[in-house]
């Protein structure tokens, strides 16, 4: 009973209150970090700084509408570059339950405020943004809590974040020849392109849906021809899987299933435009079931390879 009383009162002690305030500050820093990164991306990409709130809303799983002249529509995508900035800033500081509580309170408050901010020619929808943001927060906190007790999960997350950072570096180098719009796109969506590359490297079909418009010539079904050779994507995917297998060991198959299935689900985008009675749907998406299945098989193969090498090494020792 005494222990329960101490635990109950611990939330009101000065040290606990300080932890809550640190968590609240982490939540505020996460919002500011996402806003700053989104502002940089949308400005470089030519969308205008006024669309920053809409980009942040999309980054936490929200929804935004588009209105321009006679066109109205909606945008569904996750600019994962912005999402990862917020997730990392939020997760790094959360080392106690009190900090989690403070950060969650500030983040939920921000979700209520965000839809009412001016967003240029995109309007932020309240309920989809609130619900999507709560789900985003739950996933981030779930991963953070999981890393408290599972050091291997921390290493797997580090591998994926390192791959996202490498994708951004490649994007920055590409912008030397492509200009500021390419750089802005990479700031916002380099991890999205990484999702496409890694799942394509395992043979996951990606499809482009929409009317016959003058889009870039890219074959996205199966392992058909694309503008760049496939073998670099295969090599990169295999390297990521081997790194995951080094840390996740016998958990690698289901970890790879979740990772690659999630990449196919999160890396796509969908835009709908309406003008009177006419509507146009444009989208790009990966086959989630195929990505998960290929992740399972490739994860099992990587796991067996790593375990075989370790066994061979022990036999030689």
N, C-alpha and C positions, 0 to 999 in steps of 0.2 A: 504493500500500500504506500509505504514511504517513497519507494522508487517511482510508483505511478504519479505521486504528487509532485516529485521533483521533475519528472518528464513533462507533466502538464504545465508546471510553472516555468519550465525552461524557455518557453516561447516569449515570456514577459521579462526575462532577465536581460540586463544591458548587453551582454555578449550576443544573445539570440537576436535582440532587436537590431544590433549592428549587422548580423548576418542577413537579416531580412532586407535591410537598407542596401547592402552590397548586392543582393539579388535584384532588387528594384533598379539599382543603377545599371546592372548588366542588361536588364530588359530594355532600359532607355538607350543604352549604347547599341544594342542590337537594332533597334528601330532606326537610330541615327546612321548606323553603318549601312543598313540596307538602303536608306534614303540617299545617302551620299554616293554609294556605288551605282544605284539606279539612275541618279541624276547624271553621273558621268556617262553611263551607257546610252541613255536616251538622247543626251545632247550630242554626243559624237555620232550616233546613228542617224541624226537628223530629225528626230521626233519632237524635239523641243523640251526644255526643262519642265514645262508645265505638266507634262505627262508623268512626272516622277511618282506622284501618289498612286496612279493607276498601275505603274510597273511594280511598285512595292506590294500593292494588293494582289496582283497576279502571282508574285513571288511567294506569297504565303498561302496560295491555293484559292484565292478569291476570284471574282469575276468582274469584268469591265465591259461596258457598252461603248459603242462607237457611234458618233453622230457627226456627219459632215455633209453639207448641202442637202440633197434629197436622200442621201444614204443613211441608213441606220443599221446597226449590227452588233455583234458580240464577239469577244475574243476569249479563247480558252487555251492557255498555255502557261507553263511555269518557266520564267526566266531563271534557270537554276543558278546562274552566276550570282544573282541577288539573293536567292534563297540560301545558298551556301554561306555567304558572308554573314547573314543574320544567324544562321544555325551555329556557326563556329564561334561568333562573338558571344552568343548566349550560352553555349555549352561549356566554354573554357572556364567560366567563372563559377559555374554551378557545382560546388563541391559539398553541399550540405542541403538537407531538406528545407531549412529556413531560407536559404538563397533561392531554391526552386520556387517556394511560395511567393517571395517578393518579386521574382522575375515574371512568374505567371500572372500575378496581379497587374503589373505594368503592361504586359503584353496584351492581356485581354482588354484593358482600358484602351490601348492603342487601336485594337480591332474595332471598337465602338466609335472611335474618332475618325479613323481613316476614310470611311465612305463619305464623310461630309466635307472633305478637303477638295478644293478645286483641282480638276484633273485635265485641263485643256479640253480636247475633243473626245476624251474618254470619260464616261461616268462610272463610278464605282458602285456596285450593287451591294446593299447592306447585308442581307441574310446569307447569300452565297459566300461573301467575304468573311463574315463572322464564323460560319460553320467550317469553311475551308481553313481559316486561320486557327481555329481550335484543334482541328485534326492535325495541322502542321505542327502546332505547339506540342500536341500529345506525342507525335512521332519523335520530335527533337528531344523532349524530356525522356521518353522511353529509351532512346539510344543512349542518352547521357547516364541514366540510372543503370542501364545494362553494362556500361563501361566501368561503373564503380566495382561491380562484382566479377566481370569477365574481362580480364586484361587482353585475352585473345581478340575480343570484339573491338577493343580499342585499336589494336594493330591492324585489323581489317579495315576499319574506318580510315585509319591513317593512309593505308594503301590507296583507297578510293579518292581521298582528298588530294593525295600526291598526284594521282592521275589527272584530276581536275585542274590542279595547278599547272601541270605540264601542258594540258590542252590550252590553257590561257596563254602560256608562253609561246606556243606554236601560233596561236591566233595573233599575238602581238607581232611576231615576226612576219606573218602573212600580211598584216596591215601596212608594213613598209611598202609593199607593192600595191595593196588594195585601197589604201587611203583611210581616212578617219571613220567612214561608215563601216568598214570592215572591223576596225578596232572597237567601235561601239557595239557592234553585233557580238563580238567575242567577249566583251565585258559583261554583256547581258546573258549570253547563251553559249559560251564555250563548253560548259558541262553538258548542255543539251546535245551538241555535236559529238561530244565524247560518247554519250549514250548511244547515239546512232552508230558511231564507228565501232564500239566494242560489240554491240549486238549484231551488227552486220558482219563483223569478223567471225562470229560463230554461225553465220548463215541465216540469221533471222530476217524474214521478209519485211521490208518497209514499203509502204504504198503511198502514193500521192493521189488524193481525191479532189475532183473538181472539174469544171468545164475545160474544154480544149483551149487553154490560153497559152500565150507565148512564155512558157516557163522554161528554166534551164533544162537541157536534155540530160536526164539522169534516169537510168533504169533501176528501180528500187525493189523489184520483185525477186525473191530468192537470191541466187548468187549471180544474177545476170550482169552484163557489162555496166560499169559506171565510169564516171569521168576520170577517176584515179584507179590505179591497180589495187586489187584486193589483198595481195599478200602482206602489205604493211599492217592492215587491219587484223589479219589473222595472227600475225606475230605479236602485235600489241595485246590482243585479247588473250592469247596463250600466256604471255608474260604476266598479265594481271592475275590470271587464274593460278599460276604457279606461286605467285606471291601470297595470294589468299590461302592456298593450300599449305604453305609454310607455317602460317599462323593458326588457321582454323583446324588443321589436321583432319581428323575423321568427320568433322562437321562441315567440311568443304562442300559436299554436294548440295545440302539444303541452303547453305549460305550463298553459293553461286546461283541457285534457283531464285532466291529472293532478290539478289542483286541484279541479275540480268532481266528477270521479269519486271522488276521495278524500273530499270532503265528504259525498257520498251514502253512502259506506261507513262513515264514522266517526260520522256524526251520529245514527244510529239506535240502537235499544235493544231488548232482548229479555229477558223475564222468564218463567220457568217455575215453576209451583207444583204440588206433588203432595200428595195426601192419600189414602193407601191405593191403591186401583186407579184413582183419578181424577186427571187432570192438566189444568191450565189453562195455555195459552200466550198471552202477551200480547206484542205487539211493534209497533214502528213502524220503517219502513225506506224508503229511497229506491231507485229503480232505478239501479244503478251504471252500467250500459251506456248508459242514456238520458242520465244526467248527463254522462258522458264524451263522448258524441256531441254533445250540445248545447254542451258546453264547447268542443269542437273547432270547430264551426260558428260559434259566437258569438265565439270567440277569433280565428278567421280574419277575421270581419267587423270586429272591433275593430282588428285589425292593419292591415287595408286602409284603414280610416278614418283611423287615426293617420298612416299613411304618406302617404295622399292629402293630409291637412292639412299635413304637413311639406313635401311637394312643392310645394303651392300657396304656402306661405309662402316657400320658396326662390325660386319664380318671381317673387314680388312684391318680393323684396329686391334 
